[in-house]
Amino acid sequence: QGPRGRAAPLCPHPPASGPMEIVGGTDFEGRSEVDEGLSLAEEQAAQLERRAKLLHAHFQQAQTSMSEIGRICQQADASVRRSQSLLNQSAQRIHELNERTRHLLGSAAS
């Protein structure tokens, strides 16, 4: 630990301004690890992009499906209203016919 109970900095000297120089040039031992890491990062970024495009396509398909479901529901609702109207008209006609039949049977019995 450093003074005042704080953790000592990882690098005791502040970084120099300007570009860093890697000692060893092209023979730098960690270069292949860095290249592998960058290559892996590029692959993961490409995979993430593919997945994002696929997710977007699925989302678009879901929106299209939701619109179609909404249209079908509206048609079903209109069909139910027409059926209910027809049922009400039929019930009214049956009621009228029953009244006429009762009236005619009452007149015939007298």
Biopython code that builds the backbone (N, CA, C, O; Angstrom):
import numpy as np
from Bio.PDB.StructureBuilder import StructureBuilder

atoms = [
    (1, "GLN", "N", (0.827, -1.186, 0.000)),
    (1, "GLN", "CA", (0.000, 0.000, 0.000)),
    (1, "GLN", "C", (0.865, 1.240, 0.000)),
    (1, "GLN", "O", (1.992, 1.240, 0.496)),
    (2, "GLY", "N", (0.322, 2.277, -0.557)),
    (2, "GLY", "CA", (1.042, 3.535, -0.640)),
    (2, "GLY", "C", (0.801, 4.371, 0.605)),
    (2, "GLY", "O", (0.258, 3.873, 1.592)),
    (3, "PRO", "N", (1.197, 5.636, 0.570)),
    (3, "PRO", "CA", (0.991, 6.524, 1.716)),
    (3, "PRO", "C", (-0.490, 6.745, 1.979)),
    (3, "PRO", "O", (-1.312, 6.662, 1.067)),
    (4, "ARG", "N", (-0.818, 7.025, 3.222)),
    (4, "ARG", "CA", (-2.188, 7.321, 3.679)),
    (4, "ARG", "C", (-3.127, 6.128, 3.522)),
    (4, "ARG", "O", (-4.339, 6.327, 3.437)),
    (5, "GLY", "N", (-2.623, 4.913, 3.479)),
    (5, "GLY", "CA", (-3.458, 3.725, 3.445)),
    (5, "GLY", "C", (-4.101, 3.426, 2.110)),
    (5, "GLY", "O", (-4.911, 2.503, 2.024)),
    (6, "ARG", "N", (-3.777, 4.161, 1.071)),
    (6, "ARG", "CA", (-4.355, 3.908, -0.256)),
    (6, "ARG", "C", (-3.533, 2.858, -0.973)),
    (6, "ARG", "O", (-2.352, 2.670, -0.684)),
    (7, "ALA", "N", (-4.173, 2.171, -1.917)),
    (7, "ALA", "CA", (-3.453, 1.173, -2.716)),
    (7, "ALA", "C", (-2.426, 1.875, -3.577)),
    (7, "ALA", "O", (-2.686, 2.947, -4.125)),
    (8, "ALA", "N", (-1.279, 1.276, -3.691)),
    (8, "ALA", "CA", (-0.216, 1.853, -4.516)),
    (8, "ALA", "C", (-0.623, 1.770, -5.977)),
    (8, "ALA", "O", (-1.215, 0.771, -6.387)),
    (9, "PRO", "N", (-0.320, 2.798, -6.782)),
    (9, "PRO", "CA", (-0.679, 2.750, -8.206)),
    (9, "PRO", "C", (0.057, 1.614, -8.904)),
    (9, "PRO", "O", (1.161, 1.230, -8.517)),
    (10, "LEU", "N", (-0.588, 1.086, -9.949)),
    (10, "LEU", "CA", (0.017, -0.006, -10.705)),
    (10, "LEU", "C", (1.298, 0.433, -11.389)),
    (10, "LEU", "O", (2.260, -0.330, -11.472)),
    (11, "CYS", "N", (1.307, 1.643, -11.870)),
    (11, "CYS", "CA", (2.486, 2.178, -12.552)),
    (11, "CYS", "C", (2.993, 3.349, -11.719)),
    (11, "CYS", "O", (2.324, 4.380, -11.655)),
    (12, "PRO", "N", (4.152, 3.221, -11.081)),
    (12, "PRO", "CA", (4.607, 4.280, -10.180)),
    (12, "PRO", "C", (4.968, 5.570, -10.900)),
    (12, "PRO", "O", (5.012, 6.628, -10.272)),
    (13, "HIS", "N", (5.223, 5.511, -12.182)),
    (13, "HIS", "CA", (5.595, 6.707, -12.935)),
    (13, "HIS", "C", (4.457, 7.085, -13.861)),
    (13, "HIS", "O", (3.882, 6.216, -14.516)),
    (14, "PRO", "N", (4.119, 8.370, -13.930)),
    (14, "PRO", "CA", (3.042, 8.772, -14.847)),
    (14, "PRO", "C", (3.442, 8.472, -16.290)),
    (14, "PRO", "O", (4.626, 8.527, -16.625)),
    (15, "PRO", "N", (2.462, 8.153, -17.153)),
    (15, "PRO", "CA", (2.793, 7.841, -18.545)),
    (15, "PRO", "C", (3.378, 9.053, -19.251)),
    (15, "PRO", "O", (2.975, 10.190, -19.008)),
    (16, "ALA", "N", (4.316, 8.791, -20.110)),
    (16, "ALA", "CA", (4.933, 9.865, -20.890)),
    (16, "ALA", "C", (3.954, 10.317, -21.952)),
    (16, "ALA", "O", (3.184, 9.520, -22.488)),
    (17, "SER", "N", (3.992, 11.610, -22.250)),
    (17, "SER", "CA", (3.117, 12.088, -23.309)),
    (17, "SER", "C", (3.710, 11.672, -24.644)),
    (17, "SER", "O", (4.930, 11.621, -24.803)),
    (18, "GLY", "N", (2.853, 11.379, -25.591)),
    (18, "GLY", "CA", (3.332, 10.957, -26.905)),
    (18, "GLY", "C", (3.156, 9.455, -27.075)),
    (18, "GLY", "O", (2.710, 8.775, -26.151)),
    (19, "PRO", "N", (3.502, 8.933, -28.245)),
    (19, "PRO", "CA", (3.274, 7.515, -28.527)),
    (19, "PRO", "C", (4.180, 6.628, -27.691)),
    (19, "PRO", "O", (5.315, 6.985, -27.374)),
    (20, "MET", "N", (3.645, 5.453, -27.339)),
    (20, "MET", "CA", (4.443, 4.477, -26.603)),
    (20, "MET", "C", (5.290, 3.700, -27.583)),
    (20, "MET", "O", (4.869, 3.429, -28.708)),
    (21, "GLU", "N", (6.449, 3.354, -27.165)),
    (21, "GLU", "CA", (7.324, 2.551, -28.016)),
    (21, "GLU", "C", (7.367, 1.153, -27.447)),
    (21, "GLU", "O", (7.629, 0.964, -26.260)),
    (22, "ILE", "N", (7.110, 0.177, -28.288)),
    (22, "ILE", "CA", (7.167, -1.216, -27.863)),
    (22, "ILE", "C", (8.570, -1.708, -28.126)),
    (22, "ILE", "O", (9.065, -1.677, -29.252)),
    (23, "VAL", "N", (9.188, -2.158, -27.073)),
    (23, "VAL", "CA", (10.563, -2.641, -27.183)),
    (23, "VAL", "C", (10.546, -3.977, -27.896)),
    (23, "VAL", "O", (9.722, -4.837, -27.586)),
    (24, "GLY", "N", (11.427, -4.156, -28.829)),
    (24, "GLY", "CA", (11.527, -5.434, -29.522)),
    (24, "GLY", "C", (10.931, -5.396, -30.904)),
    (24, "GLY", "O", (11.129, -6.340, -31.669)),
    (25, "GLY", "N", (10.208, -4.349, -31.266)),
    (25, "GLY", "CA", (9.660, -4.203, -32.616)),
    (25, "GLY", "C", (8.776, -5.374, -33.001)),
    (25, "GLY", "O", (7.875, -5.752, -32.253)),
    (26, "THR", "N", (9.032, -5.948, -34.166)),
    (26, "THR", "CA", (8.198, -7.037, -34.671)),
    (26, "THR", "C", (8.435, -8.345, -33.940)),
    (26, "THR", "O", (7.655, -9.285, -34.091)),
    (27, "ASP", "N", (9.485, -8.422, -33.161)),
    (27, "ASP", "CA", (9.756, -9.647, -32.412)),
    (27, "ASP", "C", (9.078, -9.632, -31.046)),
    (27, "ASP", "O", (9.337, -10.505, -30.217)),
    (28, "PHE", "N", (8.223, -8.663, -30.807)),
    (28, "PHE", "CA", (7.526, -8.554, -29.527)),
    (28, "PHE", "C", (6.765, -9.845, -29.256)),
    (28, "PHE", "O", (5.944, -10.265, -30.071)),
    (29, "GLU", "N", (7.035, -10.479, -28.110)),
    (29, "GLU", "CA", (6.476, -11.792, -27.794)),
    (29, "GLU", "C", (4.960, -11.779, -27.683)),
    (29, "GLU", "O", (4.322, -12.761, -28.064)),
    (30, "GLY", "N", (4.362, -10.716, -27.182)),
    (30, "GLY", "CA", (2.915, -10.669, -26.992)),
    (30, "GLY", "C", (2.146, -10.298, -28.240)),
    (30, "GLY", "O", (0.916, -10.254, -28.217)),
    (31, "ARG", "N", (2.840, -10.034, -29.322)),
    (31, "ARG", "CA", (2.169, -9.584, -30.548)),
    (31, "ARG", "C", (1.159, -10.610, -31.041)),
    (31, "ARG", "O", (0.048, -10.239, -31.422)),
    (32, "SER", "N", (1.513, -11.880, -31.043)),
    (32, "SER", "CA", (0.577, -12.896, -31.536)),
    (32, "SER", "C", (-0.648, -12.977, -30.633)),
    (32, "SER", "O", (-1.761, -13.197, -31.111)),
    (33, "GLU", "N", (-0.445, -12.799, -29.329)),
    (33, "GLU", "CA", (-1.582, -12.801, -28.412)),
    (33, "GLU", "C", (-2.487, -11.612, -28.679)),
    (33, "GLU", "O", (-3.712, -11.738, -28.653)),
    (34, "VAL", "N", (-1.888, -10.458, -28.934)),
    (34, "VAL", "CA", (-2.669, -9.261, -29.247)),
    (34, "VAL", "C", (-3.423, -9.468, -30.554)),
    (34, "VAL", "O", (-4.606, -9.143, -30.654)),
    (35, "ASP", "N", (-2.730, -10.013, -31.561)),
    (35, "ASP", "CA", (-3.377, -10.279, -32.848)),
    (35, "ASP", "C", (-4.530, -11.260, -32.682)),
    (35, "ASP", "O", (-5.601, -11.077, -33.260)),
    (36, "GLU", "N", (-4.301, -12.303, -31.885)),
    (36, "GLU", "CA", (-5.370, -13.278, -31.641)),
    (36, "GLU", "C", (-6.542, -12.620, -30.928)),
    (36, "GLU", "O", (-7.701, -12.875, -31.256)),
    (37, "GLY", "N", (-6.235, -11.773, -29.952)),
    (37, "GLY", "CA", (-7.289, -11.065, -29.227)),
    (37, "GLY", "C", (-8.081, -10.146, -30.136)),
    (37, "GLY", "O", (-9.308, -10.088, -30.057)),
    (38, "LEU", "N", (-7.373, -9.424, -31.006)),
    (38, "LEU", "CA", (-8.060, -8.539, -31.953)),
    (38, "LEU", "C", (-8.895, -9.334, -32.935)),
    (38, "LEU", "O", (-10.015, -8.947, -33.272)),
    (39, "SER", "N", (-8.350, -10.438, -33.389)),
    (39, "SER", "CA", (-9.075, -11.290, -34.327)),
    (39, "SER", "C", (-10.345, -11.836, -33.675)),
    (39, "SER", "O", (-11.411, -11.853, -34.290)),
    (40, "LEU", "N", (-10.220, -12.276, -32.437)),
    (40, "LEU", "CA", (-11.377, -12.778, -31.702)),
    (40, "LEU", "C", (-12.410, -11.671, -31.507)),
    (40, "LEU", "O", (-13.611, -11.903, -31.653)),
    (41, "ALA", "N", (-11.941, -10.471, -31.177)),
    (41, "ALA", "CA", (-12.854, -9.339, -30.993)),
    (41, "ALA", "C", (-13.584, -9.014, -32.290)),
    (41, "ALA", "O", (-14.777, -8.710, -32.270)),
    (42, "GLU", "N", (-12.874, -9.074, -33.421)),
    (42, "GLU", "CA", (-13.507, -8.817, -34.718)),
    (42, "GLU", "C", (-14.553, -9.881, -35.021)),
    (42, "GLU", "O", (-15.638, -9.563, -35.505)),
    (43, "GLU", "N", (-14.237, -11.141, -34.740)),
    (43, "GLU", "CA", (-15.201, -12.225, -34.968)),
    (43, "GLU", "C", (-16.441, -12.031, -34.101)),
    (43, "GLU", "O", (-17.569, -12.197, -34.566)),
    (44, "GLN", "N", (-16.219, -11.676, -32.834)),
    (44, "GLN", "CA", (-17.347, -11.465, -31.933)),
    (44, "GLN", "C", (-18.184, -10.270, -32.366)),
    (44, "GLN", "O", (-19.410, -10.305, -32.265)),
    (45, "ALA", "N", (-17.538, -9.218, -32.846)),
    (45, "ALA", "CA", (-18.271, -8.043, -33.330)),
    (45, "ALA", "C", (-19.101, -8.407, -34.559)),
    (45, "ALA", "O", (-20.249, -7.979, -34.686)),
    (46, "ALA", "N", (-18.521, -9.196, -35.462)),
    (46, "ALA", "CA", (-19.253, -9.622, -36.658)),
    (46, "ALA", "C", (-20.426, -10.513, -36.268)),
    (46, "ALA", "O", (-21.519, -10.392, -36.822)),
    (47, "GLN", "N", (-20.193, -11.410, -35.308)),
    (47, "GLN", "CA", (-21.266, -12.291, -34.856)),
    (47, "GLN", "C", (-22.377, -11.474, -34.189)),
    (47, "GLN", "O", (-23.560, -11.740, -34.402)),
    (48, "LEU", "N", (-21.999, -10.496, -33.396)),
    (48, "LEU", "CA", (-22.977, -9.627, -32.753)),
    (48, "LEU", "C", (-23.790, -8.862, -33.794)),
    (48, "LEU", "O", (-25.001, -8.695, -33.651)),
    (49, "GLU", "N", (-23.114, -8.404, -34.835)),
    (49, "GLU", "CA", (-23.813, -7.685, -35.907)),
    (49, "GLU", "C", (-24.804, -8.609, -36.621)),
    (49, "GLU", "O", (-25.928, -8.206, -36.918)),
    (50, "ARG", "N", (-24.381, -9.852, -36.895)),
    (50, "ARG", "CA", (-25.290, -10.817, -37.530)),
    (50, "ARG", "C", (-26.502, -11.084, -36.640)),
    (50, "ARG", "O", (-27.637, -11.144, -37.113)),
    (51, "ARG", "N", (-26.242, -11.241, -35.360)),
    (51, "ARG", "CA", (-27.351, -11.499, -34.427)),
    (51, "ARG", "C", (-28.280, -10.300, -34.333)),
    (51, "ARG", "O", (-29.496, -10.465, -34.237)),
    (52, "ALA", "N", (-27.724, -9.100, -34.360)),
    (52, "ALA", "CA", (-28.545, -7.887, -34.314)),
    (52, "ALA", "C", (-29.429, -7.797, -35.556)),
    (52, "ALA", "O", (-30.601, -7.433, -35.463)),
    (53, "LYS", "N", (-28.864, -8.129, -36.719)),
    (53, "LYS", "CA", (-29.654, -8.116, -37.958)),
    (53, "LYS", "C", (-30.756, -9.161, -37.900)),
    (53, "LYS", "O", (-31.885, -8.905, -38.320)),
    (54, "LEU", "N", (-30.429, -10.342, -37.380)),
    (54, "LEU", "CA", (-31.421, -11.406, -37.256)),
    (54, "LEU", "C", (-32.521, -10.994, -36.281)),
    (54, "LEU", "O", (-33.704, -11.216, -36.542)),
    (55, "LEU", "N", (-32.132, -10.397, -35.166)),
    (55, "LEU", "CA", (-33.104, -9.923, -34.191)),
    (55, "LEU", "C", (-34.004, -8.860, -34.810)),
    (55, "LEU", "O", (-35.215, -8.859, -34.587)),
    (56, "HIS", "N", (-33.416, -7.964, -35.582)),
    (56, "HIS", "CA", (-34.200, -6.922, -36.254)),
    (56, "HIS", "C", (-35.200, -7.555, -37.225)),
    (56, "HIS", "O", (-36.355, -7.136, -37.293)),
    (57, "ALA", "N", (-34.750, -8.565, -37.976)),
    (57, "ALA", "CA", (-35.643, -9.254, -38.914)),
    (57, "ALA", "C", (-36.785, -9.935, -38.162)),
    (57, "ALA", "O", (-37.935, -9.888, -38.599)),
    (58, "HIS", "N", (-36.467, -10.570, -37.025)),
    (58, "HIS", "CA", (-37.515, -11.212, -36.219)),
    (58, "HIS", "C", (-38.495, -10.175, -35.680)),
    (58, "HIS", "O", (-39.703, -10.411, -35.643)),
    (59, "PHE", "N", (-37.972, -9.033, -35.265)),
    (59, "PHE", "CA", (-38.824, -7.973, -34.744)),
    (59, "PHE", "C", (-39.754, -7.454, -35.840)),
    (59, "PHE", "O", (-40.942, -7.236, -35.605)),
    (60, "GLN", "N", (-39.202, -7.259, -37.035)),
    (60, "GLN", "CA", (-40.027, -6.799, -38.166)),
    (60, "GLN", "C", (-41.131, -7.817, -38.466)),
    (60, "GLN", "O", (-42.280, -7.445, -38.701)),
    (61, "GLN", "N", (-40.769, -9.111, -38.456)),
    (61, "GLN", "CA", (-41.750, -10.165, -38.707)),
    (61, "GLN", "C", (-42.818, -10.161, -37.616)),
    (61, "GLN", "O", (-44.000, -10.351, -37.901)),
    (62, "ALA", "N", (-42.406, -9.946, -36.375)),
    (62, "ALA", "CA", (-43.364, -9.896, -35.272)),
    (62, "ALA", "C", (-44.325, -8.721, -35.449)),
    (62, "ALA", "O", (-45.523, -8.853, -35.197)),
    (63, "GLN", "N", (-43.803, -7.576, -35.880)),
    (63, "GLN", "CA", (-44.671, -6.416, -36.112)),
    (63, "GLN", "C", (-45.666, -6.703, -37.232)),
    (63, "GLN", "O", (-46.843, -6.359, -37.127)),
    (64, "THR", "N", (-45.188, -7.334, -38.304)),
    (64, "THR", "CA", (-46.071, -7.692, -39.409)),
    (64, "THR", "C", (-47.149, -8.658, -38.929)),
    (64, "THR", "O", (-48.323, -8.508, -39.266)),
    (65, "SER", "N", (-46.743, -9.644, -38.143)),
    (65, "SER", "CA", (-47.694, -10.623, -37.615)),
    (65, "SER", "C", (-48.710, -9.955, -36.697)),
    (65, "SER", "O", (-49.896, -10.283, -36.742)),
    (66, "MET", "N", (-48.254, -9.020, -35.865)),
    (66, "MET", "CA", (-49.175, -8.316, -34.970)),
    (66, "MET", "C", (-50.191, -7.498, -35.772)),
    (66, "MET", "O", (-51.367, -7.444, -35.411)),
    (67, "SER", "N", (-49.748, -6.873, -36.842)),
    (67, "SER", "CA", (-50.668, -6.114, -37.692)),
    (67, "SER", "C", (-51.702, -7.041, -38.316)),
    (67, "SER", "O", (-52.887, -6.713, -38.376)),
    (68, "GLU", "N", (-51.247, -8.198, -38.779)),
    (68, "GLU", "CA", (-52.158, -9.176, -39.383)),
    (68, "GLU", "C", (-53.150, -9.693, -38.344)),
    (68, "GLU", "O", (-54.337, -9.841, -38.637)),
    (69, "ILE", "N", (-52.671, -9.964, -37.140)),
    (69, "ILE", "CA", (-53.559, -10.424, -36.066)),
    (69, "ILE", "C", (-54.592, -9.348, -35.755)),
    (69, "ILE", "O", (-55.767, -9.658, -35.553)),
    (70, "GLY", "N", (-54.168, -8.090, -35.714)),
    (70, "GLY", "CA", (-55.094, -6.989, -35.471)),
    (70, "GLY", "C", (-56.160, -6.904, -36.554)),
    (70, "GLY", "O", (-57.337, -6.698, -36.258)),
    (71, "ARG", "N", (-55.746, -7.063, -37.808)),
    (71, "ARG", "CA", (-56.701, -7.026, -38.922)),
    (71, "ARG", "C", (-57.703, -8.172, -38.811)),
    (71, "ARG", "O", (-58.902, -7.970, -39.003)),
    (72, "ILE", "N", (-57.216, -9.373, -38.501)),
    (72, "ILE", "CA", (-58.096, -10.540, -38.368)),
    (72, "ILE", "C", (-59.068, -10.345, -37.203)),
    (72, "ILE", "O", (-60.241, -10.706, -37.309)),
    (73, "CYS", "N", (-58.591, -9.781, -36.103)),
    (73, "CYS", "CA", (-59.464, -9.525, -34.950)),
    (73, "CYS", "C", (-60.558, -8.516, -35.301)),
    (73, "CYS", "O", (-61.704, -8.668, -34.879)),
    (74, "GLN", "N", (-60.205, -7.492, -36.068)),
    (74, "GLN", "CA", (-61.210, -6.508, -36.484)),
    (74, "GLN", "C", (-62.261, -7.165, -37.373)),
    (74, "GLN", "O", (-63.453, -6.891, -37.238)),
    (75, "GLN", "N", (-61.816, -8.035, -38.285)),
    (75, "GLN", "CA", (-62.764, -8.746, -39.143)),
    (75, "GLN", "C", (-63.665, -9.657, -38.315)),
    (75, "GLN", "O", (-64.870, -9.729, -38.556)),
    (76, "ALA", "N", (-63.081, -10.352, -37.340)),
    (76, "ALA", "CA", (-63.865, -11.237, -36.483)),
    (76, "ALA", "C", (-64.881, -10.433, -35.675)),
    (76, "ALA", "O", (-66.024, -10.858, -35.513)),
    (77, "ASP", "N", (-64.468, -9.282, -35.174)),
    (77, "ASP", "CA", (-65.364, -8.425, -34.404)),
    (77, "ASP", "C", (-66.531, -7.957, -35.272)),
    (77, "ASP", "O", (-67.680, -7.968, -34.829)),
    (78, "ALA", "N", (-66.240, -7.547, -36.503)),
    (78, "ALA", "CA", (-67.295, -7.115, -37.426)),
    (78, "ALA", "C", (-68.237, -8.277, -37.732)),
    (78, "ALA", "O", (-69.450, -8.086, -37.818)),
    (79, "SER", "N", (-67.686, -9.475, -37.896)),
    (79, "SER", "CA", (-68.504, -10.657, -38.166)),
    (79, "SER", "C", (-69.416, -10.971, -36.976)),
    (79, "SER", "O", (-70.583, -11.316, -37.160)),
    (80, "VAL", "N", (-68.889, -10.852, -35.773)),
    (80, "VAL", "CA", (-69.699, -11.093, -34.571)),
    (80, "VAL", "C", (-70.823, -10.065, -34.487)),
    (80, "VAL", "O", (-71.954, -10.411, -34.144)),
    (81, "ARG", "N", (-70.520, -8.796, -34.799)),
    (81, "ARG", "CA", (-71.566, -7.763, -34.767)),
    (81, "ARG", "C", (-72.658, -8.057, -35.803)),
    (81, "ARG", "O", (-73.846, -7.901, -35.519)),
    (82, "ARG", "N", (-72.246, -8.484, -37.011)),
    (82, "ARG", "CA", (-73.247, -8.828, -38.032)),
    (82, "ARG", "C", (-74.099, -10.016, -37.579)),
    (82, "ARG", "O", (-75.319, -10.008, -37.743)),
    (83, "SER", "N", (-73.458, -11.027, -37.015)),
    (83, "SER", "CA", (-74.189, -12.208, -36.539)),
    (83, "SER", "C", (-75.151, -11.833, -35.418)),
    (83, "SER", "O", (-76.287, -12.307, -35.389)),
    (84, "GLN", "N", (-74.706, -10.990, -34.504)),
    (84, "GLN", "CA", (-75.560, -10.557, -33.399)),
    (84, "GLN", "C", (-76.756, -9.776, -33.932)),
    (84, "GLN", "O", (-77.878, -9.948, -33.458)),
    (85, "SER", "N", (-76.512, -8.922, -34.914)),
    (85, "SER", "CA", (-77.600, -8.153, -35.515)),
    (85, "SER", "C", (-78.606, -9.082, -36.184)),
    (85, "SER", "O", (-79.815, -8.918, -36.020)),
    (86, "LEU", "N", (-78.104, -10.060, -36.938)),
    (86, "LEU", "CA", (-78.989, -11.025, -37.598)),
    (86, "LEU", "C", (-79.772, -11.830, -36.566)),
    (86, "LEU", "O", (-80.964, -12.080, -36.744)),
    (87, "LEU", "N", (-79.106, -12.236, -35.490)),
    (87, "LEU", "CA", (-79.770, -12.990, -34.427)),
    (87, "LEU", "C", (-80.866, -12.146, -33.782)),
    (87, "LEU", "O", (-81.958, -12.647, -33.514)),
    (88, "ASN", "N", (-80.580, -10.872, -33.533)),
    (88, "ASN", "CA", (-81.586, -9.980, -32.944)),
    (88, "ASN", "C", (-82.774, -9.792, -33.884)),
    (88, "ASN", "O", (-83.921, -9.791, -33.438)),
    (89, "GLN", "N", (-82.509, -9.632, -35.187)),
    (89, "GLN", "CA", (-83.592, -9.493, -36.161)),
    (89, "GLN", "C", (-84.438, -10.762, -36.200)),
    (89, "GLN", "O", (-85.667, -10.698, -36.248)),
    (90, "SER", "N", (-83.771, -11.912, -36.179)),
    (90, "SER", "CA", (-84.496, -13.190, -36.200)),
    (90, "SER", "C", (-85.341, -13.341, -34.939)),
    (90, "SER", "O", (-86.487, -13.786, -35.017)),
    (91, "ALA", "N", (-84.805, -12.985, -33.799)),
    (91, "ALA", "CA", (-85.554, -13.078, -32.543)),
    (91, "ALA", "C", (-86.764, -12.151, -32.581)),
    (91, "ALA", "O", (-87.840, -12.512, -32.105)),
    (92, "GLN", "N", (-86.592, -10.961, -33.143)),
    (92, "GLN", "CA", (-87.702, -10.013, -33.254)),
    (92, "GLN", "C", (-88.790, -10.573, -34.166)),
    (92, "GLN", "O", (-89.975, -10.470, -33.851)),
    (93, "ARG", "N", (-88.397, -11.160, -35.286)),
    (93, "ARG", "CA", (-89.382, -11.733, -36.219)),
    (93, "ARG", "C", (-90.106, -12.914, -35.580)),
    (93, "ARG", "O", (-91.318, -13.057, -35.736)),
    (94, "ILE", "N", (-89.372, -13.756, -34.867)),
    (94, "ILE", "CA", (-90.004, -14.898, -34.192)),
    (94, "ILE", "C", (-91.006, -14.391, -33.152)),
    (94, "ILE", "O", (-92.106, -14.930, -33.026)),
    (95, "HIS", "N", (-90.623, -13.361, -32.417)),
    (95, "HIS", "CA", (-91.523, -12.782, -31.423)),
    (95, "HIS", "C", (-92.788, -12.247, -32.100)),
    (95, "HIS", "O", (-93.897, -12.477, -31.618)),
    (96, "GLU", "N", (-92.620, -11.531, -33.221)),
    (96, "GLU", "CA", (-93.772, -10.999, -33.955)),
    (96, "GLU", "C", (-94.660, -12.128, -34.466)),
    (96, "GLU", "O", (-95.884, -12.047, -34.369)),
    (97, "LEU", "N", (-94.050, -13.180, -35.010)),
    (97, "LEU", "CA", (-94.835, -14.318, -35.499)),
    (97, "LEU", "C", (-95.574, -15.007, -34.353)),
    (97, "LEU", "O", (-96.725, -15.410, -34.523)),
    (98, "ASN", "N", (-94.944, -15.148, -33.205)),
    (98, "ASN", "CA", (-95.615, -15.739, -32.042)),
    (98, "ASN", "C", (-96.809, -14.892, -31.617)),
    (98, "ASN", "O", (-97.868, -15.427, -31.291)),
    (99, "GLU", "N", (-96.636, -13.567, -31.620)),
    (99, "GLU", "CA", (-97.740, -12.666, -31.264)),
    (99, "GLU", "C", (-98.890, -12.802, -32.258)),
    (99, "GLU", "O", (-100.055, -12.862, -31.865)),
    (100, "ARG", "N", (-98.557, -12.849, -33.541)),
    (100, "ARG", "CA", (-99.606, -12.992, -34.567)),
    (100, "ARG", "C", (-100.305, -14.334, -34.426)),
    (100, "ARG", "O", (-101.527, -14.423, -34.542)),
    (101, "THR", "N", (-99.515, -15.384, -34.175)),
    (101, "THR", "CA", (-100.102, -16.720, -34.017)),
    (101, "THR", "C", (-101.030, -16.732, -32.809)),
    (101, "THR", "O", (-102.136, -17.266, -32.893)),
    (102, "ARG", "N", (-100.611, -16.162, -31.702)),
    (102, "ARG", "CA", (-101.434, -16.105, -30.492)),
    (102, "ARG", "C", (-102.718, -15.318, -30.777)),
    (102, "ARG", "O", (-103.804, -15.710, -30.348)),
    (103, "HIS", "N", (-102.582, -14.219, -31.495)),
    (103, "HIS", "CA", (-103.745, -13.387, -31.827)),
    (103, "HIS", "C", (-104.717, -14.162, -32.722)),
    (103, "HIS", "O", (-105.929, -14.152, -32.503)),
    (104, "LEU", "N", (-104.146, -14.848, -33.758)),
    (104, "LEU", "CA", (-104.999, -15.614, -34.667)),
    (104, "LEU", "C", (-105.666, -16.779, -33.949)),
    (104, "LEU", "O", (-106.847, -17.047, -34.171)),
    (105, "LEU", "N", (-104.932, -17.467, -33.100)),
    (105, "LEU", "CA", (-105.517, -18.586, -32.355)),
    (105, "LEU", "C", (-106.569, -18.084, -31.373)),
    (105, "LEU", "O", (-107.568, -18.760, -31.125)),
    (106, "GLY", "N", (-106.344, -16.908, -30.820)),
    (106, "GLY", "CA", (-107.327, -16.326, -29.906)),
    (106, "GLY", "C", (-108.584, -15.923, -30.655)),
    (106, "GLY", "O", (-109.684, -16.072, -30.123)),
    (107, "SER", "N", (-108.455, -15.421, -31.868)),
    (107, "SER", "CA", (-109.603, -15.023, -32.679)),
    (107, "SER", "C", (-110.362, -16.244, -33.150)),
    (107, "SER", "O", (-111.591, -16.218, -33.220)),
    (108, "ALA", "N", (-109.653, -17.319, -33.475)),
    (108, "ALA", "CA", (-110.292, -18.536, -33.977)),
    (108, "ALA", "C", (-111.035, -19.250, -32.852)),
    (108, "ALA", "O", (-112.028, -19.928, -33.116)),
    (109, "ALA", "N", (-110.589, -19.120, -31.628)),
    (109, "ALA", "CA", (-111.220, -19.803, -30.506)),
    (109, "ALA", "C", (-112.514, -19.104, -30.111)),
    (109, "ALA", "O", (-113.366, -19.725, -29.475)),
    (110, "SER", "N", (-112.689, -17.856, -30.458)),
    (110, "SER", "CA", (-113.888, -17.134, -30.051)),
    (110, "SER", "C", (-115.066, -17.406, -30.912)),
    (110, "SER", "O", (-116.143, -16.859, -30.675)),
]
sb = StructureBuilder()
sb.init_structure("model")
sb.init_model(0)
sb.init_chain("A")
sb.init_seg("    ")
for serial, (resi, resn, name, xyz) in enumerate(atoms, 1):
    if name == "N":
        sb.init_residue(resn, " ", resi, " ")
    sb.init_atom(name, np.array(xyz, "f"), 0.0, 1.0, " ", f" {name:<3s}", serial, name[0])
structure = sb.get_structure()
